[in-house]
Amino acid sequence: MILLADSHVSSDAIPATPFFDTLQAIARTDEDVVFLGDIFELWVGLPRYETEVHQRFLAWCTEQKEEREIGFVEGNHEFFVIDAHRDAFSWGTAERWLDDGGVLFLHGDTINREDTGYTRLRRALKNGCIKALMHWIPFGPRIAQWVKGILNKHKPANADRFPDAAVTAFAEETSEEDVRVIFSGHFHTSRRHASPHGPDVFIVPAWKFDHEVARYDPDTGEFSVFKLGELG
């Protein structure tokens, strides 16, 4: 299984070509792939907001889901994508996904519950009122840029250090849900976090820095990080 998170692809800051090169490398493998959110710097799943790069990604997923399982978890830079494009993926969620084998996938932005400021911000931005405004009013794209500006300015609590206690608490809570292992993005680092009374949490690195993806072998429990040229 290949996991990719936090590529933050845009038409300017993070060019799309290397990202699609990574997708082509993934296509040459026989492995499933899960996208753990913040794949684009901003993706609003509504008419007038999607660009050629969004459509190209959706086309890749639609094609590849005939060959492998494609999972997609919305991050905090994606809005209403699953509502609009659920059929492009084998499975997709705006929150988190627990598969039949006890593997939990999430973006990770809701793990640190001590960051109440971010929790309120997320609740305010990801709701039906914002969706309706973006969909119906003529200056909806301005709202999208306003949302993007807020996301870029807001620095979550503990952004400069890994919130070990919050991740441990989250893992221990999930132990009651028959969760065997957890995969998360969001923290822009790569690590295996062991919890004494809960499942291990694997943090997938941010693709945008070094074009890295993670690979997990469910048979051995091995978690490793690869760059584009090492895939396949």
N, C-alpha and C positions, 0 to 999 in steps of 0.2 A: 504494500500500500504506500502510495506517495502522498505527501501532505504539503500544501503550498499556502502560505499566509502572508498578508501585509505587503503586497507588491506595490500598492498605491499607484497604479499605472494612470498616467494622464497624458494629454497631448503635448505637455510642455515639460514639467518637472521630471517625470519618469517616463522616458520614451517607450513606446509600445513594442518596438521591434525585438529587443532582447527578451521581453516577456513571451511573445509568440514563438520565439526560438525555443524557449523552455517548454512551451506546450508541444511543439513538434518533437522535442526530445522525449517527452512523456509518451507521446503517441507511438513511439518506436518500442516502448516497453509493453509488457503484457499485464501491467499492474493497474489496480483501481487507483483513483485519485480523489482526494477531498480538498476542496478550497475552503479555508478557515476564515474568510472575511477580510475586508479592506483590500480586496483585489484591485479596486480602482480608487483613485483619490476621491471621486464622488460618482455615485451611480444611483440615479433616481429612476425607478422602474415605471415611468409614465411617458406618454407621448410628449414630444418637444424637448425631452431631456437627454435622450439616449443618442450616442454618437456612433460613428463607424467602428470604433474599437469595442464598444459594448456589443454591437451586433456581430462583430467578428468572433468575439469570445463565445457568444451564445451559439453561433454556428458550429464552432469547434466542439462545444459540449454536446450539442445535439447529435453531431456525427459520431463522436467518440463514445457516447453512452450505448451505442450499438455494439461496441467492442469491449467495454469495461464499465464498472460502476463509477458514476460521477456524482459526488456529493457536494453540496454548496451550503455554507453557513453565512448568513449576512453578518457583516461587521458593523462598526459604528459609522462607517462612511458609505454604507449602502442602505437604500430606503425602498421598501415596497418591491424589491426585486423578485422575491419568491411569489408574491401575489400575481405578478405579471408574467413570470417565465418559469413556473414550476415544471412545465413539460420539457424544458431544456435539460433537466438533470434527472438522474435516477432517483434522487431524493434531495430535498432542500428544506431549509428552516430559517426563520427569522430570529430564532432564539438558540436552541440547542437540539441535538439529535442523539438519541440512544438507540443503538442497533440491537438486534436480537442476541448478539454475542456479549453484550454488556460493555460495549465501547461507546463512550460519550464524547461527542464532538461539539465544541462551542468556540466562539471567537475569543472570549476571555474578558471582554470589557465589563462584564457584570460580576466578575469574581470578587473584586475588592469592594466589599460593601461598606467599608469605612469611608470611601470616597463618595459621600452623600451629594456633593455638588455635581459630580458627573452623573450620578444616578438620576437626579432631578432633571438635568439637561437631556439625558437620553429619553426620559419619559416625555418631556416636552416636545422633542423633535420627532419622535417616532409614534405618531398618533394619527387618528383619522382626520382631525381638523387640519393639520399640516398637509396631509395628503389631498384633502379636498381643495385647499387653497392653491396648491401647486397644480392641481388638475384643471381647475375652472377659471381662475382669474388670469387676465392677459399678461400680467407682469410676474407670473409664477416663476420663470427662470431667475428673476432677481432674488426671489426667496431662496432658490437653490444656492445662489452665490452667497447669500447671507448665512445660510446653514453651513456652507463650506468654510466661511470665515470664522464662524463660531468654533467649529471643530478644530481648525488650525490654531486658534488662540488658546483653547482650553487644554491645559496640561494636567492630566489626571494626577491625583495624589499618588506619591511613591513612584512617579514615572521614572525617576533616576535610580531607583533601587528596586529589586524584585521584592514584592510583598509576600514573603514566605509565610507569615502567620495567616494571612487571608487565604492563600492557596491551600494551606493545610486545613483550615476550617472548612473550606468549600469541599475538599476531597472527603473529609470525614462525614460531612452531611450526605454526600452521595452514596456512602457505603450502605445506607438503608434502601437504596434503589437498585441493588444488585449490579452496581457499576464495577467493572473489572479494571478498566484503564480509561484515562481521560486525555484528550488531545485539545490543545488550545493554542491560539496565536496571540496577537495583541501586545505582548510584552517586548517584542523586538529583540529577543534573545533566544538562545537554544539551551535547554537544560532538561534534566529528568529530576522532578521533584518528588521525593519519597515522603509519604505521610505515614506516621506510625499506626494510625487506626483507619486508614482509608486507602483507596487505590493510588497508584503512581500517576502523576500528572506530567505529561510530556509537552514541553513548550516548543513550538515550531518557530524557527528563526524568521525574521522579516526578509522576504525575497528582495526587497528594494535596495538593500545595502550591498550584498555580495552575490545576488542571484542564486541563493541557496534554497533547496527544498529538503524535506525530511523523508526518510523511508522507515517504515515500521514493518517488522516481520511478526505476524501474530503467532506463528508457531514457536519461535525462539524468544520473543519479547525484545529482540534487538531493535534499538532506535539509533539511526545514524543520519548524518547530514551530508548532502551532496551538492556539488555545483553542476552547471549545465553539462559540461564535457564529461562528467563522470556518470551521467545517467545512461541506462541501457544495459 
